[in-house]
Amino acid sequence: MLNVLIVDDEPLALDVLETYIAQMPELNLVKRCSNALEANDALKSHAIDLMFLDIQMPQLTGIDFVKTLSDPPMIVFTTAYPNYAIQGFDLNALDYLLKPISLERFMKAVNKAVEQAELANADYSQSGAPAVNDGLDFFFVKADKKLVKVNFEDIIYIEGLKDYVIIRLLQGRVITLQTMKNLEERLPKNLFRRIHRSFIVAMDKVLAIEGNMVEVQEKDKPKLLPIGKNYRDDLLRLIEQKRL
């Protein structure tokens, strides 16, 4: 069962979503919110798996709200304006529902969320993923219909891309269907740091930090990765500890 948050400044829109959710046994409505500030408090107080989020809201739009979240749940944007679709998917939104929302279209978005959650959980449970204190220097991920071994020392950085995670290695890459949060929890923090909503970097592969960019060596040329504002302080504290 997925814990759900619905956010919309229109009471009627909230009522429609609440009615739909009540018909879906795989969903548990945790709270309904009328603006981004209420939603932000709800995310801090509850474990939310899926958020139906209106885009056009007063004070802070749904798109701007998602940009403030360091670890957002699965997002389904809802709006009466189709021109926001590209911006929504740029933020790795799971889906985009155009108002008025039909039950059929709502169910399609829910099925997509359930499938993604099941795949992420299956990958985590079946892979024999070690806890950080297991002392292992590798883990397994599901890719290309098999379990692939990934050594920590081979990882340069990890990139989140919509529903997938790309693990960039010294030799090649591995693409797996799961969340960045899931993968981050499997990595030892003394070796890896999340520097952006979409990037985790292996600290021993960092060549330099300049401004809001991290430079790593990828194959035969350097690669620049962005540092998100919500991750910058943590990264700089770690760098300061290692500084001579």
C-alpha positions in Angstrom: 0.0 0.0 0.0 1.3 3.5 -1.0 0.9 6.4 1.4 -0.5 9.3 -0.6 -0.6 13.1 -0.2 -2.8 15.3 -2.4 -2.1 19.0 -2.8 -4.4 21.4 -4.6 -5.8 24.9 -3.8 -9.2 23.9 -5.2 -11.4 22.0 -2.8 -13.3 20.4 -5.6 -10.1 19.0 -7.1 -9.2 17.6 -3.7 -12.6 16.0 -3.4 -12.3 14.3 -6.8 -8.8 12.9 -6.0 -10.0 11.7 -2.5 -13.0 9.9 -4.1 -10.7 8.2 -6.6 -8.2 7.2 -3.9 -11.0 5.7 -1.8 -11.7 3.3 -4.7 -8.1 2.1 -4.9 -7.2 -0.5 -2.2 -3.5 0.0 -2.9 -3.6 3.6 -1.8 -3.8 5.1 1.6 -4.7 8.8 1.8 -2.5 10.3 4.5 -3.5 14.0 4.1 -5.0 16.6 1.8 -3.3 20.0 1.6 -4.3 23.2 0.0 -0.9 24.7 -0.6 2.8 23.9 -0.7 3.5 25.0 2.8 1.0 22.5 4.2 2.4 19.8 2.0 6.0 20.5 3.2 4.9 20.0 6.8 3.1 16.8 5.8 6.2 15.4 4.1 8.2 16.1 7.3 5.6 14.4 9.5 4.6 11.4 7.4 6.3 8.8 5.2 4.8 9.7 1.8 5.3 7.4 -1.2 3.2 9.2 -3.8 2.1 12.9 -4.1 -0.6 14.2 -6.4 0.5 17.8 -6.8 -1.3 20.7 -8.5 1.0 23.0 -10.5 -0.9 26.3 -10.4 -1.1 27.3 -6.7 -0.8 30.6 -4.9 2.5 31.6 -3.1 4.5 28.6 -4.5 3.7 26.6 -7.6 3.9 22.8 -7.6 7.0 22.8 -9.9 8.8 25.3 -7.7 7.8 23.3 -4.6 9.3 20.1 -6.0 12.6 22.0 -6.7 12.9 22.7 -2.9 12.7 19.0 -2.0 16.0 17.1 -1.5 14.3 13.7 -1.6 10.8 14.0 -3.0 8.4 11.0 -3.2 6.9 9.8 -6.5 5.2 12.9 -8.1 2.1 13.0 -10.3 1.4 16.5 -11.4 -2.2 17.7 -11.9 -3.1 20.8 -13.8 -5.5 22.4 -16.3 -2.6 23.6 -18.4 -0.9 21.1 -20.8 2.0 23.4 -21.5 3.5 22.5 -18.1 4.1 18.9 -19.1 7.7 19.3 -20.2 8.7 21.1 -17.0 7.0 18.4 -15.0 8.9 15.5 -16.6 12.1 17.5 -16.3 11.7 17.1 -12.6 11.4 13.3 -13.0 7.6 13.3 -12.4 6.0 9.9 -12.6 3.1 11.2 -14.6 1.1 14.3 -15.6 -2.7 14.4 -15.3 -4.7 17.0 -17.1 -7.8 18.3 -15.5 -10.6 17.3 -15.4 -9.1 14.0 -14.4 -10.9 10.9 -15.4 -10.9 7.8 -13.2 -9.4 5.8 -16.1 -6.4 8.2 -16.4 -6.0 8.3 -12.6 -5.9 4.5 -12.4 -3.2 4.4 -15.1 -1.0 6.8 -13.1 -1.6 4.7 -9.9 -0.7 1.5 -11.7 2.5 3.1 -12.9 3.3 4.2 -9.3 2.6 0.7 -7.9 4.7 -0.9 -10.6 7.6 1.4 -9.9 7.4 0.8 -6.1 7.2 -3.0 -6.6 10.2 -3.1 -8.9 12.2 -1.0 -6.6 11.3 -3.2 -3.6 11.9 -6.4 -5.5 15.3 -5.2 -6.7 16.3 -4.3 -3.1 15.1 -7.5 -1.5 16.2 -9.9 -4.2 19.6 -8.5 -4.7 21.1 -9.5 -1.4 21.9 -5.8 -0.8 24.3 -5.5 2.0 23.8 -3.0 4.8 26.6 -0.5 5.2 28.0 -2.2 8.3 28.3 -5.6 6.5 31.8 -4.7 5.5 31.3 -5.7 1.9 32.8 -3.7 -0.9 30.1 -4.4 -3.6 26.4 -4.9 -4.1 24.1 -6.3 -6.7 21.4 -4.6 -8.9 18.9 -6.0 -11.3 19.8 -5.0 -14.9 19.1 -6.6 -18.3 17.1 -9.3 -16.6 19.9 -10.5 -14.4 21.7 -9.5 -11.1 24.8 -7.5 -11.9 27.6 -7.1 -9.3 28.9 -3.6 -8.8 32.1 -2.9 -6.9 32.3 0.3 -5.0 35.8 1.0 -6.3 34.5 1.0 -9.9 31.8 3.6 -9.4 32.5 7.1 -10.6 29.1 8.6 -10.1 25.4 7.7 -10.1 22.8 9.6 -12.1 19.0 9.5 -11.6 17.1 9.7 -14.9 13.3 9.6 -14.5 12.4 6.0 -13.4 16.0 4.7 -13.8 19.4 5.0 -12.2 22.6 5.0 -14.3 25.7 3.8 -12.5 28.7 5.2 -14.3 31.7 2.9 -13.9 35.4 3.0 -14.8 34.5 0.6 -17.5 31.0 1.1 -18.9 27.7 1.6 -17.1 24.8 -0.2 -15.5 21.2 0.9 -15.8 18.7 -0.3 -13.2 15.1 0.5 -12.5 14.9 1.9 -8.9 15.0 5.1 -6.9 18.0 7.2 -6.0 17.0 7.1 -2.4 17.0 3.3 -2.4 20.4 3.1 -3.9 21.8 5.9 -1.7 20.9 3.9 1.4 23.0 1.0 0.1 26.2 3.0 -0.2 28.6 3.7 2.6 28.6 7.4 3.3 32.3 7.6 3.9 32.8 6.7 0.2 29.8 8.3 -1.5 28.0 11.6 -1.2 24.7 12.8 -2.8 25.5 16.2 -4.3 22.3 16.8 -6.2 18.8 15.5 -6.5 20.0 13.5 -9.6 23.6 12.8 -8.7 25.7 10.7 -6.2 29.4 10.9 -6.5 32.3 8.6 -5.4 34.4 10.9 -3.3 37.7 9.2 -4.4 36.9 10.1 -8.0 36.4 13.8 -7.3 39.2 15.8 -9.0 38.1 19.3 -8.1 35.3 21.5 -6.8 34.7 24.8 -8.4 31.7 27.0 -7.6 28.6 24.8 -7.8 30.3 22.0 -9.9 32.1 18.8 -9.0 34.7 17.6 -11.5 35.3 13.9 -11.9 37.2 11.8 -14.4 35.0 9.9 -16.8 36.9 7.7 -19.3 39.5 10.0 -21.0 38.0 13.4 -20.2 36.7 15.3 -17.1 33.0 15.5 -16.4 31.3 18.3 -14.5 28.4 17.5 -12.1 26.1 20.1 -10.5 26.0 20.6 -6.8 22.4 21.1 -5.5 21.9 23.9 -3.0 20.4 21.5 -0.5 23.6 19.3 -0.6 26.3 21.9 -0.8 26.9 22.5 2.9 27.2 18.7 3.7 29.7 18.3 0.8 31.8 21.2 1.9 31.9 20.0 5.5 33.2 16.7 4.2 35.8 18.4 2.0 36.9 20.6 4.9 37.5 17.5 7.1 39.9 16.1 4.4 41.6 19.4 3.7 45.3 19.8 4.6 
